[in-house]
Amino acid sequence: MFAALGEEPGFCRWVTRLGRQATPAAPTRRGGWSGAALVYLRAALLLDSPRSTAFRSTVDAARRDGALVALVVGDARWVRGRGGPQTAYELAELRPDILFASSDAAAELGVPLEGIAALPVITMESGGCSVHGRRLPSPSSSSDADALAAAFCVAFIEGAAPVEAAGRAALVAAG
């Protein structure tokens, strides 16, 4: 099961289309989502939300239960508005397993994403993504960000290597 904290209906729809279960979830006072293999959410919920403490406790509890944490960095304006290096530092403190960032947002952070997350995924403006320096372009000029994130997470949870997961994601996102 995948838990998507916050408003992530597109991610949940794609996870379901890919044969897995996804649950839109809200933070809970007593902890995480038991049985979740992965918790997916926007970084802003952990850094800027009035409920950031509740979101952090839910993420921490899910992590203790064995779930991976996948964060999505906001757009480049969000990063710039918070101060790129400060945002990078705060993201690194969260220790996400997977970090999705557009190439513009990654540039605004101003640090190598490998110092923030175990597995950074940079989404390319032309479609597709880059993982560990390997570019996996989309066969289409348009790409669905929710589809890319969902397909990457599903493939990775199913045991695909990061580059293989990125290749699958690029194909699914091209739709």
C-alpha positions in Angstrom: 0.0 0.0 0.0 1.1 3.6 -0.7 -0.1 6.4 1.5 -0.3 9.9 -0.1 -0.4 12.6 2.5 -2.2 15.8 1.5 -4.0 16.4 -1.8 -2.5 13.9 -4.2 -5.4 12.4 -6.2 -3.4 12.1 -9.4 -0.6 10.1 -7.7 -3.2 7.8 -6.1 -5.0 7.3 -9.4 -1.8 6.4 -11.2 -0.7 4.0 -8.5 -4.0 2.2 -8.7 -3.8 2.1 -12.5 -0.4 0.5 -12.1 -1.9 -2.3 -10.0 -1.1 -1.2 -6.5 -3.2 0.2 -3.7 -2.9 3.9 -2.9 -4.7 5.7 0.0 -5.1 9.4 0.3 -4.1 10.0 3.9 -4.1 12.7 6.5 -1.7 13.0 9.3 -2.7 11.3 12.5 -1.8 12.1 16.1 -0.7 8.6 16.9 1.6 7.9 14.0 1.9 6.6 10.6 0.0 4.4 8.2 0.6 0.9 9.3 1.4 -1.4 6.4 2.4 1.5 4.0 5.3 0.6 1.8 5.8 4.2 0.8 4.5 7.6 2.0 4.4 10.3 -0.7 3.9 14.0 -0.1 4.9 17.5 -1.0 7.8 18.9 0.9 5.8 22.1 1.6 3.6 20.0 3.9 6.6 19.3 6.1 8.2 22.7 5.9 5.5 25.3 5.5 2.2 23.8 6.5 0.5 24.9 9.8 0.2 21.2 10.4 3.8 20.4 9.7 4.3 18.9 13.1 1.5 16.4 12.6 2.8 15.6 9.1 6.3 15.1 10.4 5.1 12.7 13.2 3.1 10.7 10.7 6.1 10.4 8.3 8.4 9.5 11.2 6.0 6.8 12.4 5.5 5.4 8.9 9.3 5.3 8.5 9.7 3.4 11.8 7.1 0.9 10.4 9.4 0.4 7.4 7.9 2.7 4.9 10.0 4.7 2.4 9.4 8.4 2.2 9.1 10.1 -1.2 9.0 13.9 -1.2 8.2 16.2 -4.1 10.0 19.6 -4.1 7.7 22.5 -5.1 8.4 24.6 -8.1 11.5 26.7 -8.4 9.6 29.8 -7.2 8.8 28.1 -4.0 12.4 27.1 -3.4 13.6 30.6 -4.3 11.1 32.2 -2.0 12.2 30.1 0.9 15.9 30.6 0.1 17.4 27.7 -1.9 20.3 26.7 0.4 18.1 27.0 3.5 15.4 24.8 1.9 18.1 22.3 0.8 19.3 22.1 4.5 15.8 21.6 5.8 15.1 18.9 3.2 18.3 17.1 4.1 17.2 17.1 7.7 14.1 15.2 6.7 16.2 12.4 5.0 13.8 11.4 2.3 14.4 8.1 0.6 13.2 9.5 -2.8 13.2 13.2 -3.8 11.4 14.4 -6.9 12.5 17.8 -8.1 12.3 19.6 -11.4 15.6 20.6 -13.0 14.8 24.3 -12.2 14.0 23.6 -8.5 17.1 21.4 -8.2 19.2 24.3 -9.5 17.6 26.7 -7.0 18.5 24.3 -4.1 22.1 24.9 -5.1 23.5 21.6 -3.8 23.9 18.1 -5.2 20.6 16.3 -4.5 22.5 13.2 -3.4 23.3 15.1 -0.2 19.6 15.5 0.4 18.0 12.2 -0.5 19.2 8.6 -1.0 17.6 8.6 -4.4 17.1 12.0 -6.1 14.9 12.0 -9.3 15.2 15.1 -11.5 12.2 15.6 -13.8 13.2 17.2 -17.1 11.2 20.0 -18.7 11.2 18.0 -22.0 9.7 15.0 -20.3 11.3 12.0 -18.6 13.7 12.2 -15.7 17.3 11.8 -14.6 18.6 9.4 -12.0 22.2 9.1 -10.9 23.3 11.2 -13.8 21.5 9.0 -16.4 18.9 10.9 -18.5 15.8 8.9 -19.4 13.9 11.0 -21.8 10.2 10.6 -22.5 9.2 9.4 -25.9 6.7 12.3 -25.9 7.3 16.0 -25.4 4.7 16.2 -22.7 4.9 14.3 -19.4 2.5 13.8 -16.5 4.3 14.5 -13.2 1.9 12.4 -11.2 2.3 9.5 -13.6 6.1 9.8 -13.5 6.2 9.8 -9.7 3.7 7.0 -9.3 5.4 4.8 -11.9 8.8 5.4 -10.4 7.7 4.6 -6.9 5.7 1.5 -7.9 8.7 0.1 -10.0 11.2 0.9 -7.2 9.0 -0.8 -4.5 8.6 -3.8 -6.8 12.4 -4.2 -6.8 13.5 -2.3 -10.0 16.9 -0.7 -9.9 16.7 3.2 -9.9 17.6 3.6 -13.5 15.1 0.9 -14.6 12.4 2.5 -12.4 13.1 5.8 -14.1 12.9 4.3 -17.5 9.5 2.7 -16.7 8.4 6.1 -15.3 9.4 8.0 -18.4 7.3 5.6 -20.6 4.3 5.7 -18.3 4.4 9.5 -18.0 4.4 9.9 -21.8 1.1 8.2 -21.7 
